[in-house]
Amino acid sequence: MEPHWMVIAGVILHFLLQGALIVQAILRPHRDPSSRVAWIVVLVTMPVIGIIAYILLGSVSIGRLRIARVERILNGMPQPKDIPGMSVKEIQPLGNSRFDHVFRVGYSINGFEPIGGNTADLMTDSCAAIDSMIRDIDSAKNHVHVNFYIWLTDNSGTKMAQAICRAAARGVTCRVMADGLGSRGIIRSELWPQMQKAGAKTAVALPIGNTPLAPLWTRVDLRNHRKILIVDNRITYCGSQNCADPEFRVKPKFAPWVDAMVRFEGPIARQNQILFASDWMAHVDEDLRHLILEPWTEHRKGLVAQVVGTGPTVRYSAMPEVFESLMYSARHELIITTPYYVPDEPMQAALCASGRRGVETTLILPRKNDSWFVAAASHSYYAALLDAGVRIFEYEGGLLHTKSLTIDEQMGLIGSANLDRRSFELNYENNILFHDEELTRKIRERQLSYQWQSHEVTREQVASWSVSRRFFNNAIAMLGPVL
């Protein structure tokens, strides 16, 4: 009889755990109803697999201790209005611009005002971007701050590490941060201790615990997806590029990786500095507030820009709000490039609304995606987009990795965030909003060059897809709220 009672006890415990997880899924804050319903369906229909999946993927928390530390650091940061260079009236920008509301959304996220007095250069390609970053590191006088999601030990990654070593050896303070998952190769390589030996300070962002029980208290695929370089508090880079060759050896069959990176010079670097300092101080017991409060004396005219930093410790709707505000601001033209398009319902509606109200709306995606899951989910949205008048192009020249948006040849956004739920809810991202016709024109020209290397997806093509393909695409898309 004892085994019989053990089976009954096991069944009771299973149902109690299943019920507790269902209650947790319902009570989990910041989840849209479709996500709650999806998780309940998974837990009910796949009792064992569903429980394991929820334990591994159901949380969007980086852990209570980390959250408490990040909040404490952010609360201790100087107010942006008190930071030199951030409140200089002669370089404050917009009066009654029709883009004021977009910048107000950005301000509500980080407290950063849109700030003028900046210059910007769009890098020619990935190799040129790495070379430019290395030149700036070699010219650094005071400090170099680096944060990459993926940093490989290839030609570009090695050159970057060597530049850090040179700067540190001549007395420049170098702080190097890399994501614990995306950059695990270089962290485990000889380049990491070489930088440390040269005098650089290093930190691993969101390290992955060695214990197999780590997923019980934190979701291991919540990552620091940022790509930031800051030199001497006045130069910064922002865009989609990781520290890697375009051949991207870890996934060579999708190469080349096609990225866009912008070099900014001016007070906008101070806003990126705050993002870096927040990340650094969350992992290292070192106070960087003195760098943020350094005097700023270069008061000049220049383009208007605003840093937008999002992540699991910022409100979950922050990045979608920025994208949707930009989409609804377009009057004549909207061009978007992204490697991963898995939107939530409001964003899909915003993009469709852009096409329906007569805005020339273009979405450019890669023809071959390194994630079959994302590719299938993206395809499920094609029919509705095309019916709304959105033009869809699939890039043929490699994996289009550029995350960019331009509207009406006047305003745009460049950065690390994709139009997918991972960027919305799981990853730390860094982006820069800008209001400048010249920079917008250059990025728009780059977008059009992608379009010229693409084939256009038509309604006839999508209508010809087999029932099995449409079923598969839609079934995968249904898992978006879960994953």
C-alpha positions, 0 to 999 in steps of 0.5 A, spaced: 500 500 500 505 504 501 507 505 493 500 507 492 500 512 497 506 515 494 503 515 487 497 519 490 502 524 494 506 525 488 499 527 484 497 531 489 504 535 490 504 535 482 497 539 482 499 543 488 505 546 484 501 546 477 496 550 481 501 555 484 504 556 478 497 558 474 496 563 480 503 566 479 502 567 472 495 570 473 498 575 478 505 576 475 505 584 474 506 587 467 503 581 463 498 582 457 492 578 458 495 574 452 501 572 455 497 570 461 492 565 457 498 562 453 502 560 460 495 557 463 494 553 456 501 551 457 501 549 464 494 545 463 495 542 457 503 540 458 503 539 465 510 536 466 513 540 460 509 546 462 512 546 469 519 546 467 518 551 462 515 556 466 520 555 472 525 556 466 522 562 462 516 564 466 519 570 470 522 576 467 526 578 473 533 578 474 533 576 481 531 580 487 538 582 490 540 585 483 533 589 482 534 592 489 542 593 487 540 596 481 534 601 484 539 603 489 544 605 484 539 609 480 536 612 486 543 615 488 545 617 481 545 625 480 538 628 477 539 629 470 538 636 470 544 637 475 549 634 471 553 639 467 552 639 460 545 636 461 541 643 462 545 648 458 539 653 455 543 655 449 543 648 447 536 645 449 533 644 443 525 644 441 520 649 442 514 647 439 516 641 434 511 636 432 516 631 435 516 634 442 511 628 444 516 623 442 522 626 446 517 626 452 516 619 452 524 618 452 524 623 458 519 619 462 524 613 461 530 615 464 529 622 465 534 625 460 532 631 456 533 631 448 540 635 448 543 639 442 550 641 441 552 634 438 555 632 432 554 625 428 558 620 423 554 614 420 560 609 420 561 606 413 561 599 415 562 594 420 570 594 419 570 602 419 566 602 425 571 598 429 577 602 426 574 608 428 573 606 435 580 603 436 582 610 433 578 614 439 581 609 444 588 610 442 587 618 442 583 617 449 586 621 455 582 620 461 578 614 460 575 609 456 568 605 457 566 599 453 560 594 454 558 589 449 553 584 448 557 579 444 565 580 444 568 575 440 576 573 439 576 574 432 580 579 428 575 585 430 575 583 438 582 582 438 584 589 435 579 592 440 582 588 446 589 590 444 587 597 443 584 597 451 591 594 453 595 600 450 590 605 453 591 602 460 598 601 459 599 609 458 595 610 464 588 611 461 583 608 466 579 603 462 573 599 464 571 593 460 564 590 461 561 584 457 555 580 457 556 573 461 552 569 455 554 573 449 561 574 450 563 568 454 568 566 449 572 572 450 571 572 458 574 565 458 580 567 453 587 569 454 585 576 452 581 577 458 586 577 463 591 580 458 587 586 459 587 586 466 594 585 466 595 591 462 591 595 468 584 595 465 578 594 470 573 588 467 566 586 469 561 581 467 554 583 466 549 578 468 554 573 470 551 566 469 551 562 475 555 555 475 549 552 479 544 548 475 539 551 480 540 558 478 534 558 473 530 557 479 531 565 482 533 568 475 531 567 468 538 566 465 536 569 458 535 576 460 541 579 457 545 586 457 544 587 450 547 594 449 553 596 445 556 602 448 563 605 447 565 612 451 571 616 451 573 621 455 566 623 457 565 626 450 565 621 444 560 615 444 558 610 439 551 607 438 548 602 434 547 595 432 554 592 432 557 587 436 565 587 437 566 582 432 567 581 424 562 581 419 563 574 418 561 572 425 564 566 426 559 563 431 554 563 425 558 563 419 552 561 414 548 567 415 554 572 414 556 577 413 552 581 419 550 587 416 550 593 422 550 600 422 554 604 428 554 612 429 559 616 432 556 621 436 560 627 439 557 632 444 553 632 451 549 626 449 555 622 451 554 624 458 547 620 457 550 614 455 555 615 461 550 614 465 547 608 462 554 605 463 555 607 470 549 604 472 551 597 469 558 598 472 556 600 479 550 594 479 556 589 478 562 592 481 563 596 488 566 602 485 562 609 484 562 613 478 558 619 479 564 623 479 565 622 472 558 624 471 558 630 474 565 633 471 564 640 468 562 641 461 564 647 457 563 645 450 557 649 449 556 649 441 550 648 436 549 641 433 544 636 432 539 634 438 539 627 441 536 623 447 539 616 450 533 611 451 536 606 455 531 600 457 531 593 460 528 589 466 528 594 471 525 599 467 517 599 466 516 593 461 512 598 456 518 603 455 521 601 448 514 599 445 512 606 447 518 609 443 517 605 437 509 606 437 510 614 438 515 614 432 510 610 428 504 614 429 508 621 428 510 619 421 506 623 416 509 621 409 514 616 410 516 611 415 522 606 414 524 601 419 530 595 419 530 590 424 533 583 424 527 580 428 520 582 428 515 579 433 511 585 435 506 585 441 499 587 438 499 595 439 505 595 435 503 591 429 497 595 430 501 602 429 505 599 423 498 597 420 495 604 421 501 607 418 500 604 412 492 605 412 493 612 413 497 613 407 504 614 410 509 610 405 511 605 410 517 600 409 519 594 413 526 591 411 528 584 414 533 579 413 531 574 407 535 568 412 534 569 419 539 566 424 533 564 428 528 559 425 523 561 430 523 568 429 523 568 422 516 563 422 513 568 427 515 574 423 512 571 417 505 570 421 504 578 421 506 579 413 499 578 411 496 583 415 501 588 414 501 587 406 493 588 407 494 595 410 499 597 405 506 596 408 511 594 403 516 588 406 522 587 403 527 581 405 535 583 404 539 578 400 546 580 402 547 577 409 543 577 415 541 585 416 542 586 423 541 594 423 536 596 428 534 603 425 527 607 424 527 614 420 520 618 419 519 624 414 527 625 413 527 629 419 527 624 425 530 617 427 532 612 432 538 608 432 541 603 437 540 595 439 533 594 440 529 590 435 522 590 434 521 583 438 518 581 445 525 580 447 528 587 446 521 589 450 521 585 456 528 581 457 534 585 454 537 591 457 538 596 450 541 602 449 538 607 443 539 614 441 533 618 438 535 624 434 532 630 430 536 632 425 535 632 417 542 631 415 543 624 420 536 622 418 538 623 411 544 619 411 541 613 415 535 613 410 540 612 404 543 606 408 536 604 409 535 604 401 541 601 400 538 595 404 532 595 400 536 595 393 539 589 395 532 586 397 526 583 394 519 585 395 514 580 398 508 581 395 501 579 397 500 574 392 506 570 394 504 570 401 497 568 399 500 562 395 503 559 402 501 552 403 496 551 409 501 547 413 506 553 412 501 558 415 499 553 420 506 553 422 508 560 422 501 562 426 503 556 431 510 559 432 507 566 433 502 564 438 508 562 443 511 569 442 507 571 449 510 565 452 517 566 450 
